[in-house]
Amino acid sequence: MVIAGLLVTAAIITGIIVNHNDPGVLFAAAAPLFGDWQPHLGPGTPAAVLIAFLVVAKGPELARHRFALPIAYATSVAFTFSLAMVDGWNRFVTRLTTDDEYLHEVPGVTDIPAMLRGFAARIPDFQPDSWTTHVSGHPPGALLTSVALDRVGLGGGAAASIFCVLVGSLAVVAIPLAVKNNALLPFLVLFPGAVWVGASADGMFMGVAAVGIYLLTRKPLLGGIVLGWCLFLSYGLVLLAPLALVAVGRRIGWAVAGALAVVAAFAISGFWWLDGYELVKLRYYQGIGDTRPYWYWVWANLAALVLVIGPAGVQGLHRNKWVLAAGIAILAADLSGLSKAETERIWLPFAIWLVVGAAKLDHHKRWLTAQALTALAVNHLVLTNW
């Protein structure tokens, strides 16, 4: 825990020094977090504090309730939404409507088959029809999700942000089911990473991925299909492989078949995942990925991770197959050089599994208090971009 605290402190101090001497090179004013130092209160503050207090006081008891899972899900949605409301409703509904986001491209998708066939060609930057930043940086599944919401009458920033919160909060239910331990529930409800679930697409990815991992433990074919879909939400979700192997055990054949069916469907439609991945690496270094220094982010990313998983997550990092699998995925992402900053949201699908070890901690209420304070402090001290 001391080492984690020193890591966060070093990352913050170094970030301040670098931003002062060379503004813009980190492209993160509140490094190691992507946002701005801006202490503030908001309409969500009272609700967030009240929910945190109730979870600390009653969470361990309610984790043993017969309806523990639906209670935890509803509470997670409420806590995440309350944290988002600290920054206000307008900011919540406009986070996914900027020129860099998926919703910006939705009106232009009038022919889905044609979009899929031409998707890869539009990934590189500096051409008239280049995809916007987030669309170019992800496979077409993420854009297709936004298009689908629009087609069923749920277009716009409000629906997209609420969808991210509702889907992201499914992880709070899926993970205890996968690891067969409801004692995790209050720790997952107060997961500090909830700050970035409301609202970012990566929060939604976290929920889908967690459901896929859970399904692998029960229905490997169905789980493989869901995780196959994850491959087309974010290229980085290929790193779910270690978690998938832990979940599926010897029934890996069915899981692989399900995932390959999704890959084949996209290939037949005109998009080959490997082509997209190679081009997205090119696009990454055409933008701020080439500016942000590897020497800082390779360790500052881990400082951001500490703030995402909270003190209980750090204290629970011990020998556990789920934690080990998530750690392998994160280490690979970090060393790759393709994760420089913004990892507090990008790593959400892996980071939340690091909290699994918290269930074995003594003095649950003390650690839950630490989790709640971390989430509240981050949300009130930093005006995050997500």
MOTA-V759682 format. One record per pair of residues at least 24 apart in sequence whose ideal C-beta (glycine too) atoms are under 7 Angstrom apart, sorted by the first residue. I is the first residue (numbers start at 0). J is the second residue. Records with the same first field share a line. If there is no record, write none. Layout:
I->J + J
This chain:
0->310 + 313 + 314
3->305 + 313
6->301 + 302 + 305
7->302 + 305 + 306
10->299 + 302
13->295
14->299
17->295
24->290 + 292
25->291 + 295
26->287 + 290 + 291 + 340
27->340
29->381
30->299
31->299 + 300 + 302 + 303
32->303 + 306 + 343 + 381 + 383
33->340 + 341 + 343 + 383 + 384
34->381 + 382 + 383 + 384
35->381 + 382
36->380 + 381
37->381 + 382
38->379 + 380
39->379 + 382
40->379
41->84 + 85 + 86 + 87
42->84 + 87
43->81 + 82 + 83 + 84 + 85
44->85
46->81
47->78 + 81 + 82 + 85 + 375
48->375
50->74 + 77 + 78 + 81
51->189 + 371 + 375
54->185 + 188 + 189 + 367
55->364 + 367 + 368 + 371
58->184 + 185 + 188 + 367
59->185 + 363 + 364
62->181 + 182 + 184 + 185
67->181 + 184
68->172
71->171 + 172 + 184 + 188
72->168 + 171 + 172
74->188
75->168 + 171 + 188
76->164 + 165 + 168
78->188 + 189 + 193
79->164 + 168 + 193 + 196 + 197
80->164 + 197
82->193 + 194 + 197 + 374 + 378
83->197 + 198
85->378 + 379
86->382
91->160 + 197 + 198
92->156 + 157 + 160
93->156
94->160 + 198 + 385
95->156 + 159 + 160 + 198
96->156
98->131
99->131 + 132 + 133
100->131 + 133
101->133 + 134 + 141 + 142 + 145 + 200
102->145 + 156 + 159
103->131
104->130 + 131 + 134 + 142
105->145 + 146 + 149 + 154
108->146
111->146
112->268
115->139 + 268 + 269 + 270
116->269
118->270
119->270 + 274 + 275 + 278
122->275 + 278 + 279 + 282
123->278 + 281 + 282 + 285
124->282 + 285 + 286
125->285
132->286
135->279 + 282
136->279 + 282
137->232 + 233 + 234
138->230 + 231 + 232 + 234 + 272 + 275
139->231 + 270
140->228 + 231 + 232
141->200 + 232 + 233
160->197 + 198
162->203
163->196 + 197 + 198 + 199 + 200 + 202 + 203
164->196 + 197 + 198
166->203 + 206 + 207
167->196 + 202 + 203 + 205 + 206
168->206
169->206 + 209 + 210
170->205 + 206 + 209 + 351
173->209 + 210 + 212 + 213
174->209 + 351 + 352 + 355
176->213
177->212 + 213 + 216 + 246
178->321 + 355
180->358
182->358
183->355 + 358
185->367
186->311 + 354 + 357 + 358 + 367 + 370
187->354
189->367 + 370 + 371 + 374
190->351 + 354
191->306 + 307 + 308 + 309 + 370 + 373 + 374 + 377
192->307 + 347 + 350 + 351
193->374
194->374 + 377 + 378 + 383
195->343 + 344 + 347 + 383 + 385
196->347
199->344 + 385
201->344 + 345 + 347
202->347
204->229 + 232 + 233 + 236 + 348
205->347 + 348 + 351
207->232
208->236 + 239 + 348
212->242 + 243 + 246
215->243 + 246 + 247 + 254
216->246
219->247 + 250 + 253 + 254
220->253 + 256 + 257
221->257
222->254 + 257
223->253 + 254 + 255 + 256 + 257 + 258
224->257 + 260 + 261
226->258
227->257 + 258 + 260 + 261 + 262
228->261
230->262 + 272
231->261 + 265
234->276 + 279
235->332 + 345
236->348
238->328 + 331 + 332 + 349
239->328 + 348
241->324 + 327 + 328
242->321 + 324 + 325 + 328 + 352
245->320 + 321 + 324
280->337
283->337
288->339
291->339 + 340
293->336 + 339
296->339 + 340
297->333
300->333 + 338 + 342
301->333
303->342 + 343
304->329 + 342 + 346 + 350
306->343 + 373 + 377
307->343 + 350
308->350 + 353 + 354
309->369 + 370 + 373
310->366 + 369 + 370 + 373
311->354 + 357 + 360 + 366 + 369 + 370
312->353 + 354 + 357
314->360 + 366
315->354 + 356 + 357 + 359 + 360
316->353 + 356
317->356
319->355 + 356
321->352 + 355
322->352 + 353 + 355 + 356
325->349 + 352 + 353
326->353
344->385
